[in-house]
Every structure is written in structure tokens, then in C-alpha cells.
């Protein structure tokens, strides 16, 4: 069957099962973090945060929530960045998988300003979490278009400064390159299979533009970045 990227696939990922645990999941979380860091994903998200913080009082404690935080790699990077630049960050990692949250906690014990919450983002409990900036890195593609509109509405209601989304560009070239990455990094079955499905669940720029228009956003930017990512920044100020 020929590969098509015209529409987002509805195929699910192994990692969508929130009851998953064990060594294979842990290895997948670590590999995702390593690849994201190597391909510039962390820098891309940090750039979005800097954009939103441009007019912020440096003395203020800035609350940043990372949705689908995985092993907490992004939050630890932000904690280090904040410390080096005299920024007062309070960092919150959110994930629906209890094993993932506990693993992230274990890796972050040296960081007093990071906390982790195991919560389903479609639950009422999630709507009660407030933050200045909300991050969504390689997480948005896990949801349907209708769910995305609901999720971003919650993000927008609860964020003071804005939203930084970093997610995949759906393309045939990205799909084929990831097959090579799977070999180079010796990815396990979960990482290989989920990575390919993730790309097919990714986005085209016009789809992100459509979301923005439906949500009546006025102050936003959508930019293509290496490696096959879209950086979608929604500012509230």
C-alpha cells in the first residue's frame, strides 16, 4: 500500500495505553528524549518560551507546565537554564501514565522547583491547574482534531502568557528518515512503531492555521523548523 500523508492517520500508538510500564517503556522515554534533544527539539521549545517571556518581569516566579512530560528531560533543561539566567521558574510535569511520572520524579530528585502530576488532561482536575506558560512537545499529535480544539481551549483559559507547541510535520520524507533513525539509534519495537505512527499523526501548516482560526487566536506564529517540526506559539499579551 502506497504511503499517503494527505490526512492525519487515526491509528493509535502503543504508548497511548496509559497502563504501560516496565523497561521497554522506560527505554522508549529515554530514547525519545535523546532524539528530541539531538535534533534540536529542546532548543525549539526554549526559543518559544523566550519569545513569550520577552516582556516579563525577571523577578516574577514563572510557572511553566509541560504536558506529556515523558521522563522530564525538558523540565530539567529548563531548571538548569533558569538557574544560569537568574530566572525564577516553578516547573510542573503532567502525564497520564503513573509509571512515566514516577520515573520522571526519580530522575529529577535534585531539582526542588520541579513537581510532577499524574492526571488525565480530559479530567476536571486538569482544568484546575494554572500556569503562565504551557508547553506541548510531541504530544498534541496523539489527539484527534476535535480533542485538540478542546485541549488548546483549556490551555488558553489557564495560561497567563501563552502556549508553546512543538510537534511533527507530517511528510513522506520525515517518515523515511525516521526509519533510518530507528536503525542508527537501535530503537526498540515500541519506539520504532510509535515513531512512524506519530509522523503520520503529525500536522500540515494549514491544519494548524485552521485550529488557530477556529479558536479565534489573533496573536500567534506557526513556523517550520528542523527536523520536520512546527513551532506554534500562541501569545496572550
Secondary structure, 3 states (H helix, E strand, C coil): CCCCCCCCCCCCCHHHCCCCCCHHHHHHHHHHHHHHHHCCHHHHHHHHHHHHCCCCCCCCEEEEEEECCCCCHHHHHHHHHHHHCCCEEEEEEEECCHHHHHHHHHHCCCCCCEEEEECCCCCHHHHCCCEEEEEEECCHHHCCHHHHHHHHHHHHHHEEEEEEEEEEECCHHHHHHHHHHHHHCCCCHHHHHHHHHHHHCCECHHHHHHHHHHCCCCCEEEEEECCCEEEEEEECC
